[in-house]
Amino acid sequence: MYSEKDGLLLQLDFVAGEVEKFGGPGYIISRPNLHNILLSLVPPERIHLNKQVLSHAETPAGIEIRTSDNMTHEGSILVGADGTYSAVRQSLYEQLGKGGLLPSSDKEPFKCSSICLVGQTRPLEPKEFQYSDDNFSTFEGILLDDKPIYIVIFTTAEKTICWMLLEFLDQTTSKTDENFCPSEWGPEAADAMCKEVRDYPAVRGMKMGDLIDATPKEVICKVMLEEKLFETWTYGRTVLLGDACHKMNPSGALGAQTAMGDAVVLANYINTLTTIESEEVEKALRAYKEERYPLGKEGVETSAAMFNIYKQGFVGKIVRGILGYMPRWLWFQIRARGVRCRPQISFLPLAQDKCQIKAMHQPSLENTRPKNMAADALK
């Protein structure tokens, strides 16, 4: 991490001990590639595209959703894994609000701390960008001196550059995120911001304009970075996971992995249901929330703390100073804490755990794995 005037501000090592202590290296994968992998494993007839959920209602037989194409669909459980502005959550909260069952904290707006302009370049030639190492991703950032801006890039094995420009909001704006509804932020807004920041310095002598020009226009987005932990994750046959119930600042890089952990634990409990009676379904969904809520809360808080690294002013300087002079063993302990949660699917063969850090207790694995296999799961 650099500043325009002072040069190197902070350097952290995320590679040391990965294989020896944590069992393997970290990998970067783009969302389109991950989507394609997941889609390849799901029968096509189970995927319905261009469907927007408008509302849902419980019926004597289960649950029914109404979509924007005037169709209805029935099922036993409704899982709202539909992101920050979840339609499932909005429908659920509207119903709970009318019945006086929604906590006041769940009615409060998101906390929005910054605007983010993000993109990924096409593959670049060596003459356009000199890669430091083909085997490792390089994460570099620059903190502008006269603007509330932080610019960061990281390289990929595909010879592309993922880049992000953060514009920090003042305290007043952060509390009024209603003015920044994502549905109102189309391609025109991203294009306008690109024009505003073209001359800002990026890393290695590049300008933001260099990165923007090398990036396909359709993959450049302008978004708000919201933060919020919701209290209501489940009611009746409806349950939320991922950003729909715990939206994290991306500074902690915890959003996706926490959502995946949610999915694993929820699948464990759903898989062992022997009946779709409401009482049993609700019991399973409550067990899921009880197991995952503490980790969602920790993720939101950790991500908010990590965000201070990129800030200007006194707080940012103190945080960077502490991290810069932190003993190697303490930095290892911090990283180790981040890998202790490694949930496994109880109805599939367990993945070999090579990590030297003991995995935290996973109730859903212990409680839902077949009895003759439970002992092995806990070793």
C-alpha positions in Angstrom: 0.0 0.0 0.0 1.4 3.4 -1.1 0.6 7.1 -0.8 1.3 9.7 -3.4 3.8 11.6 -1.3 5.1 9.2 1.3 5.6 6.1 -0.8 5.3 2.7 0.9 2.8 2.8 3.8 2.2 -0.9 4.5 3.2 -4.3 3.3 1.6 -7.5 4.5 2.5 -11.1 3.6 -0.5 -13.4 2.9 1.6 -16.2 1.4 3.9 -17.3 4.2 2.7 -20.4 6.0 -0.2 -21.0 3.6 0.8 -24.5 2.6 2.6 -25.6 5.8 0.2 -24.2 8.3 -3.1 -23.6 6.5 -3.0 -26.7 4.3 -2.8 -25.0 0.9 -2.6 -21.8 -1.0 -5.3 -19.3 -1.6 -6.8 -18.9 -5.1 -8.6 -16.2 -7.0 -11.5 -17.1 -9.2 -13.7 -14.7 -11.2 -17.4 -14.7 -10.6 -18.2 -15.7 -14.2 -15.9 -18.7 -13.9 -17.4 -19.7 -10.6 -20.9 -19.3 -11.9 -20.1 -21.6 -14.9 -18.6 -24.3 -12.6 -21.7 -24.3 -10.5 -24.1 -24.2 -13.5 -22.3 -27.2 -15.0 -23.3 -29.2 -11.9 -27.0 -28.4 -11.9 -29.5 -30.0 -14.2 -30.6 -27.3 -16.7 -34.3 -28.0 -16.0 -33.8 -26.9 -12.4 -32.6 -23.4 -13.4 -35.2 -20.8 -14.3 -33.9 -17.5 -15.7 -35.4 -14.0 -15.9 -37.5 -14.6 -12.8 -37.9 -11.8 -10.3 -39.6 -12.6 -7.0 -42.3 -10.1 -6.2 -43.9 -11.7 -3.1 -44.4 -14.9 -1.2 -47.0 -16.5 1.0 -47.3 -19.6 3.1 -50.0 -22.1 2.2 -51.4 -25.2 3.9 -49.1 -27.3 1.6 -46.0 -25.2 1.8 -44.9 -21.9 0.4 -45.8 -20.0 -2.8 -43.9 -17.3 -4.6 -45.2 -14.9 -7.3 -42.8 -13.7 -10.0 -42.7 -10.7 -12.3 -43.9 -12.8 -15.3 -47.3 -13.3 -13.5 -46.5 -16.9 -12.6 -46.6 -18.7 -9.3 -44.3 -21.4 -8.0 -44.8 -23.7 -5.0 -42.3 -25.5 -2.8 -41.6 -26.5 0.8 -38.9 -24.0 1.8 -38.0 -20.6 0.3 -34.3 -19.7 0.5 -33.5 -16.0 0.0 -30.0 -16.0 -1.4 -30.7 -13.0 -3.6 -28.2 -10.5 -2.4 -28.1 -7.2 -0.6 -31.5 -5.9 -1.7 -33.1 -9.2 -1.4 -36.7 -9.4 -2.7 -37.3 -12.4 -0.5 -36.2 -10.4 2.6 -38.3 -7.4 1.6 -41.4 -9.6 1.2 -40.8 -11.4 4.5 -40.1 -8.2 6.4 -43.2 -6.5 5.0 -45.3 -9.3 6.3 -43.6 -9.4 9.7 -43.8 -5.6 10.0 -47.6 -5.6 9.5 -47.8 -8.2 12.3 -45.5 -6.2 14.6 -43.0 -9.1 14.6 -40.0 -7.3 13.0 -37.2 -5.9 15.3 -36.7 -2.2 15.0 -33.0 -2.7 14.0 -34.2 -4.6 10.9 -36.1 -1.6 9.8 -33.1 0.7 9.8 -31.3 1.5 6.5 -27.9 0.1 5.5 -24.8 1.9 6.6 -23.0 3.0 3.4 -19.4 4.0 3.9 -18.1 4.4 0.4 -18.8 4.4 -3.4 -17.0 1.8 -5.4 -16.0 1.8 -9.1 -14.8 -1.7 -10.0 -13.8 -3.6 -13.2 -11.5 -6.2 -14.7 -9.3 -5.6 -17.7 -8.9 -7.8 -20.7 -5.7 -9.9 -20.7 -2.7 -7.5 -20.9 0.5 -7.9 -22.8 3.9 -7.6 -21.0 4.5 -4.2 -22.7 1.2 -3.0 -21.1 1.9 -4.3 -17.6 4.9 -6.0 -16.1 3.7 -8.9 -13.9 5.8 -9.5 -10.8 5.2 -13.3 -10.6 3.1 -15.6 -12.7 2.4 -17.9 -9.7 1.1 -15.3 -7.2 -1.4 -12.5 -7.3 0.0 -9.1 -6.5 -2.2 -6.8 -4.4 -1.3 -3.1 -4.6 -3.0 0.1 -3.7 -2.5 3.8 -3.5 -4.0 6.3 -1.1 -4.5 9.7 -2.7 -3.3 12.6 -0.7 -5.8 15.4 -1.6 -8.9 13.3 -2.2 -10.9 10.7 -0.1 -9.9 8.0 -2.7 -8.1 4.7 -2.4 -7.3 2.7 -5.6 -6.3 -0.9 -5.5 -5.4 -3.6 -8.1 -4.6 -7.3 -8.1 -3.4 -9.5 -10.8 -4.7 -12.8 -12.0 -3.3 -15.9 -13.7 -5.3 -14.9 -16.8 -3.1 -11.8 -17.1 -5.9 -9.5 -16.3 -6.0 -6.8 -13.6 -8.9 -6.5 -11.2 -9.2 -2.9 -10.0 -11.3 -1.0 -7.6 -11.6 2.7 -6.8 -13.1 3.6 -3.4 -14.5 7.0 -2.7 -15.1 7.5 1.0 -18.3 9.2 2.0 -18.6 11.7 4.8 -20.5 10.8 7.9 -23.7 12.6 6.9 -23.9 10.9 3.5 -23.1 7.5 5.0 -26.4 7.7 6.9 -28.6 8.6 4.0 -28.1 5.7 1.7 -31.7 6.1 0.4 -30.3 8.6 -2.0 -28.1 5.9 -3.5 -30.5 3.2 -4.4 -28.6 0.7 -6.6 -31.5 0.4 -9.0 -30.9 4.0 -10.0 -27.2 3.4 -10.8 -27.1 2.3 -14.4 -24.2 2.2 -17.0 -24.5 5.9 -17.5 -23.6 6.6 -13.8 -20.5 4.3 -14.1 -19.4 6.0 -17.3 -19.7 9.4 -15.8 -17.6 8.4 -12.8 -15.0 6.9 -15.2 -14.6 10.2 -16.9 -14.2 12.0 -13.5 -11.4 9.7 -12.3 -9.4 9.1 -15.5 -6.5 11.3 -14.5 -6.2 9.9 -10.9 -2.9 8.1 -10.4 -3.0 4.3 -10.1 -0.1 2.0 -9.3 3.2 1.6 -11.1 3.0 4.9 -12.9 -0.4 4.1 -14.5 -3.4 6.4 -14.5 -7.0 5.2 -13.9 -7.6 6.0 -17.5 -5.2 3.3 -18.5 -7.1 0.7 -16.5 -10.5 1.9 -17.7 -9.5 1.9 -21.4 -8.3 -1.7 -21.0 -11.5 -2.8 -19.4 -14.6 -3.9 -21.4 -17.3 -1.3 -20.7 -19.9 -4.0 -19.8 -17.8 -5.2 -16.8 -17.4 -1.8 -15.1 -19.8 -1.2 -12.3 -20.5 1.6 -9.8 -21.9 0.4 -6.5 -22.5 1.3 -2.9 -20.6 -0.6 -0.3 -23.3 -1.3 2.3 -22.9 -2.8 5.7 -25.6 -4.4 7.9 -26.3 -7.4 10.1 -29.9 -8.4 10.1 -31.5 -10.0 13.2 -34.3 -11.8 11.4 -32.9 -14.6 9.2 -35.8 -17.0 9.2 -39.6 -17.1 9.9 -41.9 -20.0 9.0 -40.7 -21.7 5.9 -38.6 -18.7 4.7 -34.8 -18.4 5.4 -32.1 -16.0 4.3 -28.4 -16.5 3.6 -25.4 -14.5 2.4 -25.7 -10.8 1.7 -29.4 -11.1 2.2 -28.9 -11.3 6.0 -25.3 -10.1 6.6 -23.9 -7.5 4.2 -20.2 -7.0 4.7 -17.7 -4.4 3.5 -15.4 -6.2 1.0 -12.3 -5.0 2.8 -12.3 -8.2 4.9 -12.8 -10.4 1.8 -15.2 -12.4 3.9 -18.6 -12.0 2.1 -18.4 -14.8 -0.4 -16.8 -17.4 2.0 -19.3 -16.6 4.7 -22.2 -17.0 2.3 -20.8 -20.4 1.1 -20.5 -21.5 4.8 -24.2 -20.5 5.2 -25.1 -22.7 2.3 -23.2 -25.7 3.6 -24.8 -25.5 7.0 -28.3 -24.9 5.7 -27.9 -27.8 3.3 -26.9 -30.1 6.1 -30.0 -29.3 8.1 -32.4 -29.5 5.1 -30.9 -32.8 3.9 -31.9 -34.6 7.1 -35.5 -33.5 7.2 -37.7 -36.6 7.2 -40.9 -34.6 6.9 -41.9 -31.2 5.4 -44.3 -30.4 8.3 -44.0 -26.8 9.4 -42.7 -27.6 12.9 -39.8 -29.7 11.6 -38.9 -27.2 8.9 -38.9 -24.3 11.3 -36.7 -26.2 13.8 -34.1 -26.9 11.1 -34.1 -23.3 9.9 -33.7 -22.0 13.5 -30.7 -24.4 14.0 -29.1 -23.0 10.9 -29.4 -19.4 12.2 -28.2 -20.3 15.6 -25.0 -21.8 14.1 -24.3 -19.1 11.5 -25.4 -15.9 13.1 -22.3 -15.5 15.3 -20.0 -15.9 12.3 -22.1 -13.5 10.2 -21.8 -10.9 13.0 -18.0 -11.5 13.3 -17.6 -11.1 9.6 -19.5 -7.8 9.5 -17.4 -6.4 12.4 -14.1 -7.7 11.1 -14.7 -6.3 7.7 -15.6 -2.9 9.1 -12.4 -2.9 11.1 -10.3 -3.9 8.1 -11.8 -1.0 6.2 -9.9 1.4 8.5 -6.7 0.4 6.8 -7.6 2.3 3.7 -8.8 5.5 5.4 -7.0 8.8 5.5 -6.5 10.8 8.7 -5.6 9.7 12.3 -7.5 6.4 12.5 -6.0 5.1 9.2 -2.5 6.1 10.2 -2.8 4.3 13.6 -4.2 1.1 12.1 -1.5 1.0 9.4 1.2 1.7 12.0 0.0 -1.2 14.2 -0.1 -3.6 11.3 3.2 -2.5 9.9 5.1 -3.1 13.2 3.1 -6.2 14.2 5.3 -9.2 15.1 5.2 -12.0 12.6 3.7 -14.5 15.1 0.8 -12.2 15.9 0.0 -11.6 12.2 0.0 -15.4 11.8 -2.5 -15.7 14.7 -4.8 -13.1 13.1 -4.7 -15.1 9.8 -5.2 -18.3 11.6 -8.4 -17.0 13.2 -9.7 -16.4 9.7 -9.3 -20.1 8.7 -10.7 -21.8 11.7 -14.2 -21.9 10.2 -14.2 -24.7 7.6 -17.7 -26.1 7.5 -18.1 -29.5 5.7 -21.1 -31.1 4.0 -22.4 -33.9 6.2 -24.0 -36.0 3.4 -20.9 -36.2 1.2 -17.4 -37.7 1.8 -15.5 -35.3 4.0 -12.7 -33.3 2.4 -9.2 -34.0 3.7 -8.4 -31.3 6.2 -4.6 -30.5 6.0 -4.8 -27.3 8.0 -2.8 -27.3 11.3 -5.3 -24.9 12.8 -8.0 -26.9 14.5 -11.4 -26.3 12.9 -14.1 -24.8 15.1 -17.0 -26.9 16.3 -19.6 -27.4 13.6 -22.9 -28.5 15.1 -24.5 -29.2 11.7 -21.8 -31.7 10.9 -22.0 -33.5 14.2 -25.8 -33.5 14.4 -26.7 -34.4 10.8 -24.0 -36.8 9.8 -25.1 -40.5 9.9 -24.4 -41.9 13.3 -21.9 -44.5 12.1 -19.9 -41.7 10.5 -20.2 -39.0 13.1 -17.2 -40.1 15.1 -14.9 -39.9 12.1 -16.3 -36.4 11.4 -15.3 -35.2 14.8 -11.7 -36.4 14.7 
